[in-house]
Amino acid sequence: MINFCIECSYFSFGGSFYKQKFGTAMGNPLSPMIADLVMEDILDQAVEAVPFPIPYIKKYVDDLFLALPEDKIEMVQEIFNGQDENLQFTIEREKENRLPFLDMVLTRNLNQAITTEWYMKPISSGRFLNYRSLHSFSQKMNVAFNFAKRVYTFSTNSRDNEVESVIRRQLLINDYPNTLISRVINRVKLRRQEVETAMEANENRPDEGETVFRSLTNIEGLSQQIIKTLRREYPTRIATKTTNTVGTILPPIKDKTDNDDQSNVIYKIDCNNCDGCYIGMTTTKLKTRISGHRSNVRRLTTLREAGHTNSDAAIISIREKTALVDHAAENDHVFRLDDVKILDRTQKPSNLPILESCYIYNTPHTVNKRTDTDNLNVVYAGLLHSITNLKRTRTNNQNRTNVNITRTNHTDTIITDHTTHE
């Protein structure tokens, strides 16, 4: 099974298909676990091949920290590189008894004890979640707090004023106000003093049952009120997220998936004989769902050609399958199954029913059954009605022709802007 999952790593670009030649692909759920297993195996073999005991060794993913005799460094590197020709290790030696490792600089003191300081690479811009971003305030506070906590934790060889200076400088780069930075620093200090007490409190805390975690799009002034309400009534933890991501700004570089091959979508099929349309959803590929519609229509046509009427049990049975077939049978109409439009898509199949209900409610002349929107809460219905009216007003305003009147030499000149507005 592992070989099958790894060997099926391929992608398409520019109309051509490419396959992973060696290793596991980025984005494959197996990649992190296999990479860690490979590193553990190589580390065990290499350490066993070294002809002397390594006094100190630590590993984090593919970064290794070793304490070695200076004249044995090259030999150990050759042993590590000899384990697999595709995996080669580079070495960084300590300078002035200091060596960067992850987000720290490790300092070897005269008594051979190791102390640490927070470290940032020279090429790093020092930028993370900006205070002026569209994320919620709680997310910004958590980012600032966790950053300050990391700097304090990693700085075992620095005075508090030096650590505070580093924290303040980095947060100011990301537009955090001075007053908030001071709050963050004081909060970290207080938390450090209460670590042992907090740990004891957590150990003795009674079981409050399983907590449900959910995400919510951050809307300033609304999301926090919803979170407070849910927190009072339900054991639910809500994390906010922003939809204004890099993926929504930059154009995709991957090949676009054909509409027929897309899944978890809301689609629309227009009637060829009237203004009616059918709104549907599918978790499978769209072409599979449309194939089902074609099969139902063919079955209806076959029954009609055999002399069956709408009152016959066979046609009644097939009309109950979808509102599309029901409309086609009732009115003897044909739907444009070759011109299906995708209205929306989602990564979560559980979101499809509510999305479908919203589109059915918000789309005029649908042939869908009344029961398709019965589960739509009246609150949603009211909001959708308001959104529809707002969109209609905007469309009407944008379609109007702009007319400006200027007076020149007692002659009225009408300048008309016929620019098309999207």
C-alpha positions, 0 to 999 in steps of 0.5 A: 500500500505504501509503494502504491501511494508513493508511486502514484505521485504525479501531476499535470502541467502544460498538458503533460503528466509528470511523475515523481522519480525519487522520494516522496512528493511534497503534499503527500500525507505520507511524506512527513512520516516516511521522511522521519522514519528514513532519517531514524534509520540512517541515523541508527546505521551511521552511528553504529558505523562510527568507530567511537561513541558520539558523546552528544547527538540531537535530531529534529526532522533532518537537522542534526546536532553533534558534538565530535572531536575536531579531527573526526568531523570529516570521517563522520561526514563520510560515514553519514553520506555513505548510507545513501547516495541520494541523501548527502549531508553538509556540515556547519562548524561552530565559530567562536564556540557558537553554532546556530541550530533551528531558532537558537544559537548554542554557545559552548562555555568554558566548563563545556555547558551549553547555553542558548539564545534566540536566533534569526537567520541573516537573510530573514526579513523578520516579518510574520502576521502583521498587526494591520492584517484582516485576521482577528485580534485574538490571532494577532495576540497569539502570534505576538505572545508565542513569539515572545514566549519562544524568545524568552524560552530560547534565551537562557544566556541573556538578560531580561532587558536584552530579550525584551529589546529583541521582542519589541524590535521584531514586533514593531517591524510588524506594526504592533503598537508599543502598548500592546507589546508591553502587555505581551511582555508582561503576560509572558513574564507572569506566565513564566512565574506561574508555570508550575502552578498552572501545570498542577491546575491542569493535572487536577482539572476535572474532565469537562467532556470532549470539546468540539473545534470549529473554524469561522471566517473572520468578519470584523464586529460579527465573528467575535459576537458569535464566538461569545454566544457559542462559548456560553451555550456549547462546549465549542472552541472557535478559531477564526480564519481569513479568506483573503489568502495568497491563493485568492490574490495570485493566479494559480500555476497548476493546470485547471481541472476541467469542469467535468472532473470537478467534485464537491460542486453546486451546479446549474442546468437550464431548461431549453424550453422555458426560463426554468433551471435545475440546481443540484449538488454532487460529491462525485465528479460532475460528469458522473452526476450528469451521466446519471441525469442523462440515464434518467432522461433516456429511461423517461424517453424509452418509457414514453416511446413504449406508450407509457403516460405520466399516470403509469407507475414506471414513469411516476417512479422515475419522476421521483428521482430528481426535480429535473426529470419531474419537470421534463416529464410534466412539461415535455421539456428538454434540459441543456445537459451539455451546458452545465454551469458550476455555481460554487465549490467547497472542500467540505462535502458537509457544506454542500446541502446548505450551499445547495439550499441557498442557491435554490432559494436565491435563484429565480425560476428553479424547478427544484422541489419545495422540500429542497429548501425546507431545512433552510433556517428563516434567518438565512432566508432573510439574509439571502433576500437582502443580498439578492436585493443588494446585488440587483440594485448594484447591477441596475446602477452599474448598467445605467449610462453616465450622462454629463452636461457641460455648457460651451458658448451657450450650446448644450453638449451632452457627453455620454459615457457608453463604457460597459460596466462588469 
